[in-house]
Amino acid sequence: MRRALAAIAVGVALALSTPAMAGAVEKNDVHPDVAYALAAVPGGVAEGYYSAAWPETGMRVDVPNGMLRAVGSCATGSICAYSGTGLAGTQLSWSTCGQKSTAALSQVRSIANARSSGILSARQVTTVRAWASANSWANVPSTYWSSITNVYC
């Protein structure tokens, strides 16, 4: 009888502690921009309140946090899209070239090309609306903020 009660007590304790031990980030526990990105692009995993990653595509979304250094640059060798002009706001970044969906951002207002060569384009399907040469960035004209569907390099 004592063993049965002990087993039940252990089972209840494990059941109650599982959510805390799992470390899962709930949708309500992320920044609204991260929640938008996770809803818009399947396969994403929240890494904390301010960030999420898509392991299969190599994409990330990072919301600037006043306590962290400002998101104003793109890591060397990467391409980036931002929700704000002048490389401000929420950032999507990729470590490889090709056509990359920007569906995780509600608007694309600027792009950065931190590669040593080539051109990064902000596109509305296949039409180029803004471009940035190697080691530079560009703002997207306000007319196209909501219509950018991908970046391409």
CNS distance restraints for C-alpha pairs under 8 A (distance, minus, plus):
assign (resid   1 and name CA) (resid   5 and name CA) 6.34 0.50 0.50
assign (resid   2 and name CA) (resid   6 and name CA) 6.07 0.50 0.50
assign (resid   3 and name CA) (resid   7 and name CA) 6.04 0.50 0.50
assign (resid   4 and name CA) (resid   8 and name CA) 6.22 0.50 0.50
assign (resid   5 and name CA) (resid   9 and name CA) 6.11 0.50 0.50
assign (resid   6 and name CA) (resid  10 and name CA) 6.19 0.50 0.50
assign (resid   7 and name CA) (resid  11 and name CA) 6.12 0.50 0.50
assign (resid   8 and name CA) (resid  12 and name CA) 6.15 0.50 0.50
assign (resid   9 and name CA) (resid  13 and name CA) 6.15 0.50 0.50
assign (resid  10 and name CA) (resid  14 and name CA) 6.13 0.50 0.50
assign (resid  11 and name CA) (resid  15 and name CA) 6.11 0.50 0.50
assign (resid  12 and name CA) (resid  16 and name CA) 6.15 0.50 0.50
assign (resid  13 and name CA) (resid  17 and name CA) 6.15 0.50 0.50
assign (resid  14 and name CA) (resid  18 and name CA) 5.93 0.50 0.50
assign (resid  17 and name CA) (resid  21 and name CA) 6.24 0.50 0.50
assign (resid  18 and name CA) (resid  22 and name CA) 5.93 0.50 0.50
assign (resid  19 and name CA) (resid  23 and name CA) 6.73 0.50 0.50
assign (resid  19 and name CA) (resid  24 and name CA) 7.18 0.50 0.50
assign (resid  20 and name CA) (resid  24 and name CA) 7.83 0.50 0.50
assign (resid  25 and name CA) (resid  29 and name CA) 6.12 0.50 0.50
assign (resid  25 and name CA) (resid  30 and name CA) 7.35 0.50 0.50
assign (resid  25 and name CA) (resid  46 and name CA) 6.17 0.50 0.50
assign (resid  25 and name CA) (resid  47 and name CA) 7.17 0.50 0.50
assign (resid  25 and name CA) (resid  48 and name CA) 6.50 0.50 0.50
assign (resid  25 and name CA) (resid  49 and name CA) 7.87 0.50 0.50
assign (resid  26 and name CA) (resid  30 and name CA) 7.10 0.50 0.50
assign (resid  27 and name CA) (resid  35 and name CA) 6.22 0.50 0.50
assign (resid  28 and name CA) (resid  35 and name CA) 7.90 0.50 0.50
assign (resid  29 and name CA) (resid  48 and name CA) 7.84 0.50 0.50
assign (resid  29 and name CA) (resid  49 and name CA) 5.95 0.50 0.50
assign (resid  30 and name CA) (resid  34 and name CA) 6.07 0.50 0.50
assign (resid  30 and name CA) (resid  35 and name CA) 6.17 0.50 0.50
assign (resid  30 and name CA) (resid  46 and name CA) 7.46 0.50 0.50
assign (resid  30 and name CA) (resid  48 and name CA) 6.56 0.50 0.50
assign (resid  30 and name CA) (resid  49 and name CA) 3.96 0.50 0.50
assign (resid  30 and name CA) (resid  50 and name CA) 6.35 0.50 0.50
assign (resid  30 and name CA) (resid  51 and name CA) 7.86 0.50 0.50
assign (resid  31 and name CA) (resid  35 and name CA) 6.30 0.50 0.50
assign (resid  31 and name CA) (resid  49 and name CA) 5.42 0.50 0.50
assign (resid  31 and name CA) (resid  50 and name CA) 5.72 0.50 0.50
assign (resid  31 and name CA) (resid  63 and name CA) 7.60 0.50 0.50
assign (resid  32 and name CA) (resid  36 and name CA) 6.11 0.50 0.50
assign (resid  33 and name CA) (resid  37 and name CA) 6.25 0.50 0.50
assign (resid  33 and name CA) (resid  63 and name CA) 7.19 0.50 0.50
assign (resid  33 and name CA) (resid  90 and name CA) 7.22 0.50 0.50
assign (resid  33 and name CA) (resid 105 and name CA) 7.53 0.50 0.50
assign (resid  34 and name CA) (resid  38 and name CA) 6.13 0.50 0.50
assign (resid  34 and name CA) (resid  46 and name CA) 7.60 0.50 0.50
assign (resid  34 and name CA) (resid  49 and name CA) 7.68 0.50 0.50
assign (resid  34 and name CA) (resid  50 and name CA) 6.69 0.50 0.50
assign (resid  34 and name CA) (resid  51 and name CA) 6.31 0.50 0.50
assign (resid  34 and name CA) (resid  52 and name CA) 6.57 0.50 0.50
assign (resid  34 and name CA) (resid  61 and name CA) 6.86 0.50 0.50
assign (resid  34 and name CA) (resid  62 and name CA) 7.68 0.50 0.50
assign (resid  34 and name CA) (resid  63 and name CA) 7.40 0.50 0.50
assign (resid  35 and name CA) (resid  39 and name CA) 6.16 0.50 0.50
assign (resid  36 and name CA) (resid  40 and name CA) 6.05 0.50 0.50
assign (resid  36 and name CA) (resid 104 and name CA) 6.74 0.50 0.50
assign (resid  36 and name CA) (resid 105 and name CA) 7.44 0.50 0.50
assign (resid  36 and name CA) (resid 106 and name CA) 7.72 0.50 0.50
assign (resid  37 and name CA) (resid  41 and name CA) 5.99 0.50 0.50
assign (resid  37 and name CA) (resid  61 and name CA) 7.52 0.50 0.50
assign (resid  37 and name CA) (resid 103 and name CA) 7.29 0.50 0.50
assign (resid  37 and name CA) (resid 104 and name CA) 3.91 0.50 0.50
assign (resid  37 and name CA) (resid 105 and name CA) 6.14 0.50 0.50
assign (resid  38 and name CA) (resid  42 and name CA) 6.50 0.50 0.50
assign (resid  38 and name CA) (resid  43 and name CA) 7.74 0.50 0.50
assign (resid  38 and name CA) (resid  44 and name CA) 5.60 0.50 0.50
assign (resid  38 and name CA) (resid  45 and name CA) 7.44 0.50 0.50
assign (resid  38 and name CA) (resid  46 and name CA) 7.72 0.50 0.50
assign (resid  38 and name CA) (resid  52 and name CA) 7.64 0.50 0.50
assign (resid  38 and name CA) (resid 104 and name CA) 7.04 0.50 0.50
assign (resid  40 and name CA) (resid 103 and name CA) 6.15 0.50 0.50
assign (resid  40 and name CA) (resid 104 and name CA) 5.52 0.50 0.50
assign (resid  41 and name CA) (resid 103 and name CA) 6.55 0.50 0.50
assign (resid  41 and name CA) (resid 104 and name CA) 5.84 0.50 0.50
assign (resid  43 and name CA) (resid  54 and name CA) 5.85 0.50 0.50
assign (resid  43 and name CA) (resid  55 and name CA) 7.75 0.50 0.50
assign (resid  43 and name CA) (resid  56 and name CA) 7.63 0.50 0.50
assign (resid  44 and name CA) (resid  52 and name CA) 6.39 0.50 0.50
assign (resid  44 and name CA) (resid  53 and name CA) 5.44 0.50 0.50
assign (resid  44 and name CA) (resid  54 and name CA) 4.38 0.50 0.50
assign (resid  44 and name CA) (resid  55 and name CA) 7.35 0.50 0.50
assign (resid  45 and name CA) (resid  52 and name CA) 5.35 0.50 0.50
assign (resid  45 and name CA) (resid  53 and name CA) 5.36 0.50 0.50
assign (resid  45 and name CA) (resid  54 and name CA) 6.24 0.50 0.50
assign (resid  46 and name CA) (resid  51 and name CA) 6.08 0.50 0.50
assign (resid  46 and name CA) (resid  52 and name CA) 4.09 0.50 0.50
assign (resid  46 and name CA) (resid  53 and name CA) 6.53 0.50 0.50
assign (resid  47 and name CA) (resid  51 and name CA) 5.47 0.50 0.50
assign (resid  47 and name CA) (resid  52 and name CA) 5.01 0.50 0.50
assign (resid  47 and name CA) (resid  53 and name CA) 7.01 0.50 0.50
assign (resid  48 and name CA) (resid  52 and name CA) 7.01 0.50 0.50
assign (resid  50 and name CA) (resid  62 and name CA) 5.82 0.50 0.50
assign (resid  50 and name CA) (resid  63 and name CA) 5.04 0.50 0.50
assign (resid  50 and name CA) (resid  64 and name CA) 7.21 0.50 0.50
assign (resid  50 and name CA) (resid  65 and name CA) 7.24 0.50 0.50
assign (resid  51 and name CA) (resid  60 and name CA) 7.26 0.50 0.50
assign (resid  51 and name CA) (resid  61 and name CA) 5.49 0.50 0.50
assign (resid  51 and name CA) (resid  62 and name CA) 4.53 0.50 0.50
assign (resid  51 and name CA) (resid  63 and name CA) 6.29 0.50 0.50
assign (resid  52 and name CA) (resid  60 and name CA) 5.78 0.50 0.50
assign (resid  52 and name CA) (resid  61 and name CA) 5.39 0.50 0.50
assign (resid  52 and name CA) (resid  62 and name CA) 6.85 0.50 0.50
assign (resid  53 and name CA) (resid  58 and name CA) 7.31 0.50 0.50
assign (resid  53 and name CA) (resid  59 and name CA) 5.86 0.50 0.50
assign (resid  53 and name CA) (resid  60 and name CA) 4.35 0.50 0.50
assign (resid  53 and name CA) (resid  61 and name CA) 6.43 0.50 0.50
assign (resid  54 and name CA) (resid  58 and name CA) 5.80 0.50 0.50
assign (resid  54 and name CA) (resid  59 and name CA) 5.22 0.50 0.50
assign (resid  54 and name CA) (resid  60 and name CA) 6.26 0.50 0.50
assign (resid  55 and name CA) (resid  59 and name CA) 7.07 0.50 0.50
assign (resid  58 and name CA) (resid  94 and name CA) 5.90 0.50 0.50
assign (resid  58 and name CA) (resid  95 and name CA) 6.75 0.50 0.50
assign (resid  58 and name CA) (resid  96 and name CA) 7.80 0.50 0.50
assign (resid  59 and name CA) (resid  92 and name CA) 6.63 0.50 0.50
assign (resid  59 and name CA) (resid  93 and name CA) 5.72 0.50 0.50
assign (resid  59 and name CA) (resid  94 and name CA) 5.13 0.50 0.50
assign (resid  59 and name CA) (resid  95 and name CA) 7.86 0.50 0.50
assign (resid  60 and name CA) (resid  91 and name CA) 7.73 0.50 0.50
assign (resid  60 and name CA) (resid  92 and name CA) 5.32 0.50 0.50
assign (resid  60 and name CA) (resid  93 and name CA) 5.48 0.50 0.50
assign (resid  60 and name CA) (resid  94 and name CA) 7.02 0.50 0.50
assign (resid  61 and name CA) (resid  90 and name CA) 6.77 0.50 0.50
assign (resid  61 and name CA) (resid  91 and name CA) 5.43 0.50 0.50
assign (resid  61 and name CA) (resid  92 and name CA) 4.53 0.50 0.50
assign (resid  61 and name CA) (resid  93 and name CA) 6.88 0.50 0.50
assign (resid  61 and name CA) (resid 104 and name CA) 7.77 0.50 0.50
assign (resid  62 and name CA) (resid  90 and name CA) 5.63 0.50 0.50
assign (resid  62 and name CA) (resid  91 and name CA) 5.16 0.50 0.50
assign (resid  62 and name CA) (resid  92 and name CA) 6.61 0.50 0.50
assign (resid  63 and name CA) (resid  71 and name CA) 7.86 0.50 0.50
assign (resid  63 and name CA) (resid  89 and name CA) 6.52 0.50 0.50
assign (resid  63 and name CA) (resid  90 and name CA) 4.36 0.50 0.50
assign (resid  63 and name CA) (resid  91 and name CA) 6.40 0.50 0.50
assign (resid  64 and name CA) (resid  68 and name CA) 7.19 0.50 0.50
assign (resid  64 and name CA) (resid  69 and name CA) 7.80 0.50 0.50
assign (resid  64 and name CA) (resid  70 and name CA) 6.03 0.50 0.50
assign (resid  64 and name CA) (resid  71 and name CA) 5.62 0.50 0.50
assign (resid  64 and name CA) (resid  89 and name CA) 6.33 0.50 0.50
assign (resid  64 and name CA) (resid  90 and name CA) 6.27 0.50 0.50
assign (resid  65 and name CA) (resid  69 and name CA) 7.47 0.50 0.50
assign (resid  65 and name CA) (resid  70 and name CA) 7.18 0.50 0.50
assign (resid  66 and name CA) (resid  70 and name CA) 7.10 0.50 0.50
assign (resid  71 and name CA) (resid  87 and name CA) 7.16 0.50 0.50
assign (resid  71 and name CA) (resid  88 and name CA) 6.32 0.50 0.50
assign (resid  71 and name CA) (resid  89 and name CA) 7.17 0.50 0.50
assign (resid  71 and name CA) (resid  90 and name CA) 7.81 0.50 0.50
assign (resid  71 and name CA) (resid  91 and name CA) 7.32 0.50 0.50
assign (resid  72 and name CA) (resid  86 and name CA) 7.61 0.50 0.50
assign (resid  72 and name CA) (resid  87 and name CA) 4.98 0.50 0.50
assign (resid  72 and name CA) (resid  88 and name CA) 5.78 0.50 0.50
assign (resid  73 and name CA) (resid  87 and name CA) 6.68 0.50 0.50
assign (resid  73 and name CA) (resid 112 and name CA) 7.48 0.50 0.50
assign (resid  74 and name CA) (resid  78 and name CA) 6.33 0.50 0.50
assign (resid  74 and name CA) (resid  79 and name CA) 6.70 0.50 0.50
assign (resid  74 and name CA) (resid  80 and name CA) 6.05 0.50 0.50
assign (resid  74 and name CA) (resid  93 and name CA) 7.44 0.50 0.50
assign (resid  74 and name CA) (resid 112 and name CA) 6.32 0.50 0.50
assign (resid  74 and name CA) (resid 113 and name CA) 7.31 0.50 0.50
assign (resid  74 and name CA) (resid 114 and name CA) 5.90 0.50 0.50
assign (resid  75 and name CA) (resid  79 and name CA) 7.90 0.50 0.50
assign (resid  75 and name CA) (resid 114 and name CA) 6.43 0.50 0.50
assign (resid  76 and name CA) (resid 114 and name CA) 5.12 0.50 0.50
assign (resid  76 and name CA) (resid 115 and name CA) 6.36 0.50 0.50
assign (resid  77 and name CA) (resid  95 and name CA) 6.58 0.50 0.50
assign (resid  77 and name CA) (resid 113 and name CA) 7.97 0.50 0.50
assign (resid  77 and name CA) (resid 114 and name CA) 5.21 0.50 0.50
assign (resid  77 and name CA) (resid 115 and name CA) 4.33 0.50 0.50
assign (resid  77 and name CA) (resid 116 and name CA) 7.01 0.50 0.50
assign (resid  78 and name CA) (resid  93 and name CA) 6.59 0.50 0.50
assign (resid  78 and name CA) (resid  94 and name CA) 5.61 0.50 0.50
assign (resid  78 and name CA) (resid  95 and name CA) 4.65 0.50 0.50
assign (resid  78 and name CA) (resid  96 and name CA) 6.87 0.50 0.50
assign (resid  78 and name CA) (resid 113 and name CA) 6.65 0.50 0.50
assign (resid  78 and name CA) (resid 114 and name CA) 5.27 0.50 0.50
assign (resid  78 and name CA) (resid 115 and name CA) 6.00 0.50 0.50
assign (resid  79 and name CA) (resid  93 and name CA) 5.69 0.50 0.50
assign (resid  79 and name CA) (resid  94 and name CA) 5.48 0.50 0.50
assign (resid  79 and name CA) (resid  95 and name CA) 6.66 0.50 0.50
assign (resid  79 and name CA) (resid  96 and name CA) 7.69 0.50 0.50
assign (resid  79 and name CA) (resid  97 and name CA) 7.66 0.50 0.50
assign (resid  79 and name CA) (resid 111 and name CA) 7.64 0.50 0.50
assign (resid  79 and name CA) (resid 112 and name CA) 5.80 0.50 0.50
assign (resid  79 and name CA) (resid 113 and name CA) 4.81 0.50 0.50
assign (resid  79 and name CA) (resid 114 and name CA) 5.88 0.50 0.50
assign (resid  79 and name CA) (resid 115 and name CA) 7.12 0.50 0.50
assign (resid  79 and name CA) (resid 120 and name CA) 7.39 0.50 0.50
assign (resid  80 and name CA) (resid  91 and name CA) 6.60 0.50 0.50
assign (resid  80 and name CA) (resid  92 and name CA) 5.46 0.50 0.50
assign (resid  80 and name CA) (resid  93 and name CA) 4.32 0.50 0.50
assign (resid  80 and name CA) (resid  94 and name CA) 6.47 0.50 0.50
assign (resid  80 and name CA) (resid 111 and name CA) 5.56 0.50 0.50
assign (resid  80 and name CA) (resid 112 and name CA) 5.04 0.50 0.50
assign (resid  80 and name CA) (resid 113 and name CA) 6.61 0.50 0.50
assign (resid  81 and name CA) (resid  87 and name CA) 7.86 0.50 0.50
assign (resid  81 and name CA) (resid  91 and name CA) 5.73 0.50 0.50
assign (resid  81 and name CA) (resid  92 and name CA) 5.17 0.50 0.50
assign (resid  81 and name CA) (resid  93 and name CA) 6.55 0.50 0.50
assign (resid  81 and name CA) (resid 102 and name CA) 7.53 0.50 0.50
assign (resid  81 and name CA) (resid 108 and name CA) 6.36 0.50 0.50
assign (resid  81 and name CA) (resid 109 and name CA) 7.68 0.50 0.50
assign (resid  81 and name CA) (resid 110 and name CA) 5.96 0.50 0.50
assign (resid  81 and name CA) (resid 111 and name CA) 4.41 0.50 0.50
assign (resid  81 and name CA) (resid 112 and name CA) 6.46 0.50 0.50
assign (resid  81 and name CA) (resid 151 and name CA) 7.70 0.50 0.50
assign (resid  82 and name CA) (resid  87 and name CA) 5.75 0.50 0.50
assign (resid  82 and name CA) (resid  88 and name CA) 6.29 0.50 0.50
assign (resid  82 and name CA) (resid  89 and name CA) 5.98 0.50 0.50
assign (resid  82 and name CA) (resid  90 and name CA) 5.51 0.50 0.50
assign (resid  82 and name CA) (resid  91 and name CA) 4.55 0.50 0.50
assign (resid  82 and name CA) (resid  92 and name CA) 6.38 0.50 0.50
assign (resid  82 and name CA) (resid 105 and name CA) 7.89 0.50 0.50
assign (resid  82 and name CA) (resid 108 and name CA) 5.67 0.50 0.50
assign (resid  82 and name CA) (resid 109 and name CA) 5.97 0.50 0.50
assign (resid  82 and name CA) (resid 110 and name CA) 5.21 0.50 0.50
assign (resid  82 and name CA) (resid 111 and name CA) 6.02 0.50 0.50
assign (resid  83 and name CA) (resid  87 and name CA) 7.94 0.50 0.50
assign (resid  83 and name CA) (resid  88 and name CA) 6.81 0.50 0.50
assign (resid  83 and name CA) (resid  89 and name CA) 5.11 0.50 0.50
assign (resid  83 and name CA) (resid  90 and name CA) 5.21 0.50 0.50
assign (resid  83 and name CA) (resid  91 and name CA) 6.66 0.50 0.50
assign (resid  83 and name CA) (resid 105 and name CA) 6.48 0.50 0.50
assign (resid  83 and name CA) (resid 106 and name CA) 7.47 0.50 0.50
assign (resid  83 and name CA) (resid 107 and name CA) 5.58 0.50 0.50
assign (resid  83 and name CA) (resid 108 and name CA) 4.92 0.50 0.50
assign (resid  83 and name CA) (resid 109 and name CA) 5.30 0.50 0.50
assign (resid  83 and name CA) (resid 110 and name CA) 6.90 0.50 0.50
assign (resid  84 and name CA) (resid  88 and name CA) 4.56 0.50 0.50
assign (resid  84 and name CA) (resid  89 and name CA) 4.66 0.50 0.50
assign (resid  84 and name CA) (resid  90 and name CA) 7.11 0.50 0.50
assign (resid  84 and name CA) (resid 108 and name CA) 7.13 0.50 0.50
assign (resid  84 and name CA) (resid 109 and name CA) 5.09 0.50 0.50
assign (resid  84 and name CA) (resid 110 and name CA) 6.34 0.50 0.50
assign (resid  85 and name CA) (resid  89 and name CA) 7.77 0.50 0.50
assign (resid  85 and name CA) (resid 109 and name CA) 5.00 0.50 0.50
assign (resid  85 and name CA) (resid 110 and name CA) 5.12 0.50 0.50
assign (resid  85 and name CA) (resid 139 and name CA) 5.74 0.50 0.50
assign (resid  85 and name CA) (resid 140 and name CA) 7.63 0.50 0.50
assign (resid  86 and name CA) (resid 110 and name CA) 6.21 0.50 0.50
assign (resid  86 and name CA) (resid 138 and name CA) 7.43 0.50 0.50
assign (resid  86 and name CA) (resid 139 and name CA) 6.30 0.50 0.50
assign (resid  87 and name CA) (resid  91 and name CA) 8.00 0.50 0.50
assign (resid  87 and name CA) (resid 110 and name CA) 5.79 0.50 0.50
assign (resid  87 and name CA) (resid 111 and name CA) 6.82 0.50 0.50
assign (resid  87 and name CA) (resid 112 and name CA) 7.30 0.50 0.50
assign (resid  87 and name CA) (resid 137 and name CA) 7.77 0.50 0.50
assign (resid  88 and name CA) (resid 110 and name CA) 8.00 0.50 0.50
assign (resid  90 and name CA) (resid 105 and name CA) 7.86 0.50 0.50
assign (resid  92 and name CA) (resid 102 and name CA) 7.72 0.50 0.50
assign (resid  92 and name CA) (resid 104 and name CA) 7.90 0.50 0.50
assign (resid  92 and name CA) (resid 105 and name CA) 7.85 0.50 0.50
assign (resid  97 and name CA) (resid 152 and name CA) 7.00 0.50 0.50
assign (resid  97 and name CA) (resid 153 and name CA) 5.32 0.50 0.50
assign (resid  98 and name CA) (resid 152 and name CA) 5.41 0.50 0.50
assign (resid  98 and name CA) (resid 153 and name CA) 5.34 0.50 0.50
assign (resid  99 and name CA) (resid 150 and name CA) 6.44 0.50 0.50
assign (resid  99 and name CA) (resid 151 and name CA) 5.85 0.50 0.50
assign (resid  99 and name CA) (resid 152 and name CA) 4.45 0.50 0.50
assign (resid  99 and name CA) (resid 153 and name CA) 6.84 0.50 0.50
assign (resid 100 and name CA) (resid 150 and name CA) 5.31 0.50 0.50
assign (resid 100 and name CA) (resid 151 and name CA) 5.31 0.50 0.50
assign (resid 100 and name CA) (resid 152 and name CA) 6.23 0.50 0.50
assign (resid 101 and name CA) (resid 149 and name CA) 6.02 0.50 0.50
assign (resid 101 and name CA) (resid 150 and name CA) 4.34 0.50 0.50
assign (resid 101 and name CA) (resid 151 and name CA) 6.64 0.50 0.50
assign (resid 102 and name CA) (resid 108 and name CA) 7.48 0.50 0.50
assign (resid 102 and name CA) (resid 148 and name CA) 7.25 0.50 0.50
assign (resid 102 and name CA) (resid 149 and name CA) 5.47 0.50 0.50
assign (resid 102 and name CA) (resid 150 and name CA) 4.92 0.50 0.50
assign (resid 102 and name CA) (resid 151 and name CA) 6.97 0.50 0.50
assign (resid 103 and name CA) (resid 149 and name CA) 6.38 0.50 0.50
assign (resid 103 and name CA) (resid 150 and name CA) 7.61 0.50 0.50
assign (resid 106 and name CA) (resid 146 and name CA) 6.73 0.50 0.50
assign (resid 107 and name CA) (resid 145 and name CA) 5.15 0.50 0.50
assign (resid 107 and name CA) (resid 146 and name CA) 4.72 0.50 0.50
assign (resid 107 and name CA) (resid 147 and name CA) 7.48 0.50 0.50
assign (resid 107 and name CA) (resid 148 and name CA) 7.20 0.50 0.50
assign (resid 108 and name CA) (resid 140 and name CA) 7.13 0.50 0.50
assign (resid 108 and name CA) (resid 145 and name CA) 5.22 0.50 0.50
assign (resid 108 and name CA) (resid 146 and name CA) 6.72 0.50 0.50
assign (resid 108 and name CA) (resid 148 and name CA) 6.20 0.50 0.50
assign (resid 109 and name CA) (resid 139 and name CA) 5.83 0.50 0.50
assign (resid 109 and name CA) (resid 140 and name CA) 4.97 0.50 0.50
assign (resid 109 and name CA) (resid 141 and name CA) 7.43 0.50 0.50
assign (resid 109 and name CA) (resid 142 and name CA) 7.23 0.50 0.50
assign (resid 109 and name CA) (resid 145 and name CA) 5.41 0.50 0.50
assign (resid 110 and name CA) (resid 137 and name CA) 7.29 0.50 0.50
assign (resid 110 and name CA) (resid 138 and name CA) 5.62 0.50 0.50
assign (resid 110 and name CA) (resid 139 and name CA) 4.14 0.50 0.50
assign (resid 110 and name CA) (resid 140 and name CA) 5.24 0.50 0.50
assign (resid 111 and name CA) (resid 120 and name CA) 7.89 0.50 0.50
assign (resid 111 and name CA) (resid 122 and name CA) 7.10 0.50 0.50
assign (resid 111 and name CA) (resid 131 and name CA) 7.74 0.50 0.50
assign (resid 111 and name CA) (resid 132 and name CA) 7.16 0.50 0.50
assign (resid 111 and name CA) (resid 137 and name CA) 5.57 0.50 0.50
assign (resid 111 and name CA) (resid 138 and name CA) 5.54 0.50 0.50
assign (resid 111 and name CA) (resid 139 and name CA) 6.49 0.50 0.50
assign (resid 111 and name CA) (resid 140 and name CA) 7.53 0.50 0.50
assign (resid 112 and name CA) (resid 120 and name CA) 7.55 0.50 0.50
assign (resid 112 and name CA) (resid 132 and name CA) 6.55 0.50 0.50
assign (resid 112 and name CA) (resid 135 and name CA) 7.69 0.50 0.50
assign (resid 112 and name CA) (resid 136 and name CA) 6.03 0.50 0.50
assign (resid 112 and name CA) (resid 137 and name CA) 4.12 0.50 0.50
assign (resid 112 and name CA) (resid 138 and name CA) 6.58 0.50 0.50
assign (resid 113 and name CA) (resid 119 and name CA) 7.25 0.50 0.50
assign (resid 113 and name CA) (resid 120 and name CA) 5.89 0.50 0.50
assign (resid 113 and name CA) (resid 132 and name CA) 6.07 0.50 0.50
assign (resid 113 and name CA) (resid 133 and name CA) 6.57 0.50 0.50
assign (resid 113 and name CA) (resid 134 and name CA) 5.57 0.50 0.50
assign (resid 113 and name CA) (resid 135 and name CA) 5.52 0.50 0.50
assign (resid 113 and name CA) (resid 136 and name CA) 5.58 0.50 0.50
assign (resid 113 and name CA) (resid 137 and name CA) 5.96 0.50 0.50
assign (resid 114 and name CA) (resid 134 and name CA) 6.26 0.50 0.50
assign (resid 114 and name CA) (resid 135 and name CA) 4.67 0.50 0.50
assign (resid 114 and name CA) (resid 136 and name CA) 6.70 0.50 0.50
assign (resid 115 and name CA) (resid 134 and name CA) 5.41 0.50 0.50
assign (resid 115 and name CA) (resid 135 and name CA) 5.85 0.50 0.50
assign (resid 116 and name CA) (resid 134 and name CA) 5.32 0.50 0.50
assign (resid 116 and name CA) (resid 135 and name CA) 6.16 0.50 0.50
assign (resid 117 and name CA) (resid 133 and name CA) 7.42 0.50 0.50
assign (resid 117 and name CA) (resid 134 and name CA) 4.80 0.50 0.50
assign (resid 117 and name CA) (resid 135 and name CA) 7.72 0.50 0.50
assign (resid 118 and name CA) (resid 133 and name CA) 6.15 0.50 0.50
assign (resid 118 and name CA) (resid 134 and name CA) 5.52 0.50 0.50
assign (resid 118 and name CA) (resid 153 and name CA) 6.99 0.50 0.50
assign (resid 119 and name CA) (resid 131 and name CA) 6.71 0.50 0.50
assign (resid 119 and name CA) (resid 132 and name CA) 5.70 0.50 0.50
assign (resid 119 and name CA) (resid 133 and name CA) 4.46 0.50 0.50
assign (resid 119 and name CA) (resid 134 and name CA) 5.98 0.50 0.50
assign (resid 119 and name CA) (resid 153 and name CA) 5.81 0.50 0.50
assign (resid 120 and name CA) (resid 131 and name CA) 5.49 0.50 0.50
assign (resid 120 and name CA) (resid 132 and name CA) 5.21 0.50 0.50
assign (resid 120 and name CA) (resid 133 and name CA) 6.36 0.50 0.50
assign (resid 120 and name CA) (resid 134 and name CA) 7.76 0.50 0.50
assign (resid 120 and name CA) (resid 151 and name CA) 6.76 0.50 0.50
assign (resid 120 and name CA) (resid 152 and name CA) 5.63 0.50 0.50
assign (resid 120 and name CA) (resid 153 and name CA) 4.64 0.50 0.50
assign (resid 121 and name CA) (resid 128 and name CA) 6.03 0.50 0.50
assign (resid 121 and name CA) (resid 129 and name CA) 7.36 0.50 0.50
assign (resid 121 and name CA) (resid 130 and name CA) 5.79 0.50 0.50
assign (resid 121 and name CA) (resid 131 and name CA) 4.26 0.50 0.50
assign (resid 121 and name CA) (resid 132 and name CA) 6.52 0.50 0.50
assign (resid 121 and name CA) (resid 151 and name CA) 5.39 0.50 0.50
assign (resid 121 and name CA) (resid 152 and name CA) 5.15 0.50 0.50
assign (resid 121 and name CA) (resid 153 and name CA) 6.41 0.50 0.50
assign (resid 122 and name CA) (resid 128 and name CA) 5.88 0.50 0.50
assign (resid 122 and name CA) (resid 129 and name CA) 5.73 0.50 0.50
assign (resid 122 and name CA) (resid 130 and name CA) 5.12 0.50 0.50
assign (resid 122 and name CA) (resid 131 and name CA) 6.02 0.50 0.50
assign (resid 122 and name CA) (resid 140 and name CA) 7.48 0.50 0.50
assign (resid 122 and name CA) (resid 148 and name CA) 6.41 0.50 0.50
assign (resid 122 and name CA) (resid 149 and name CA) 7.89 0.50 0.50
assign (resid 122 and name CA) (resid 150 and name CA) 6.16 0.50 0.50
assign (resid 122 and name CA) (resid 151 and name CA) 4.52 0.50 0.50
assign (resid 122 and name CA) (resid 152 and name CA) 6.68 0.50 0.50
assign (resid 123 and name CA) (resid 127 and name CA) 5.24 0.50 0.50
assign (resid 123 and name CA) (resid 128 and name CA) 4.43 0.50 0.50
assign (resid 123 and name CA) (resid 129 and name CA) 5.45 0.50 0.50
assign (resid 123 and name CA) (resid 130 and name CA) 7.15 0.50 0.50
assign (resid 123 and name CA) (resid 148 and name CA) 5.36 0.50 0.50
assign (resid 123 and name CA) (resid 149 and name CA) 6.14 0.50 0.50
assign (resid 123 and name CA) (resid 150 and name CA) 5.42 0.50 0.50
assign (resid 123 and name CA) (resid 151 and name CA) 5.78 0.50 0.50
assign (resid 123 and name CA) (resid 152 and name CA) 7.34 0.50 0.50
assign (resid 124 and name CA) (resid 128 and name CA) 6.48 0.50 0.50
assign (resid 124 and name CA) (resid 129 and name CA) 6.75 0.50 0.50
assign (resid 124 and name CA) (resid 144 and name CA) 7.89 0.50 0.50
assign (resid 124 and name CA) (resid 147 and name CA) 5.74 0.50 0.50
assign (resid 124 and name CA) (resid 148 and name CA) 4.54 0.50 0.50
assign (resid 124 and name CA) (resid 149 and name CA) 5.23 0.50 0.50
assign (resid 124 and name CA) (resid 150 and name CA) 6.81 0.50 0.50
assign (resid 125 and name CA) (resid 148 and name CA) 7.32 0.50 0.50
assign (resid 125 and name CA) (resid 149 and name CA) 5.73 0.50 0.50
assign (resid 125 and name CA) (resid 150 and name CA) 6.76 0.50 0.50
assign (resid 129 and name CA) (resid 140 and name CA) 6.76 0.50 0.50
assign (resid 129 and name CA) (resid 141 and name CA) 7.45 0.50 0.50
assign (resid 129 and name CA) (resid 144 and name CA) 7.09 0.50 0.50
assign (resid 129 and name CA) (resid 148 and name CA) 7.77 0.50 0.50
assign (resid 130 and name CA) (resid 138 and name CA) 6.80 0.50 0.50
assign (resid 130 and name CA) (resid 139 and name CA) 7.08 0.50 0.50
assign (resid 130 and name CA) (resid 140 and name CA) 5.42 0.50 0.50
assign (resid 130 and name CA) (resid 141 and name CA) 7.41 0.50 0.50
assign (resid 131 and name CA) (resid 137 and name CA) 7.81 0.50 0.50
assign (resid 131 and name CA) (resid 138 and name CA) 6.36 0.50 0.50
assign (resid 132 and name CA) (resid 136 and name CA) 5.70 0.50 0.50
assign (resid 132 and name CA) (resid 137 and name CA) 5.08 0.50 0.50
assign (resid 132 and name CA) (resid 138 and name CA) 5.52 0.50 0.50
assign (resid 133 and name CA) (resid 137 and name CA) 7.33 0.50 0.50
assign (resid 140 and name CA) (resid 144 and name CA) 6.72 0.50 0.50
assign (resid 140 and name CA) (resid 145 and name CA) 6.45 0.50 0.50
assign (resid 141 and name CA) (resid 145 and name CA) 6.77 0.50 0.50
assign (resid 144 and name CA) (resid 148 and name CA) 6.29 0.50 0.50
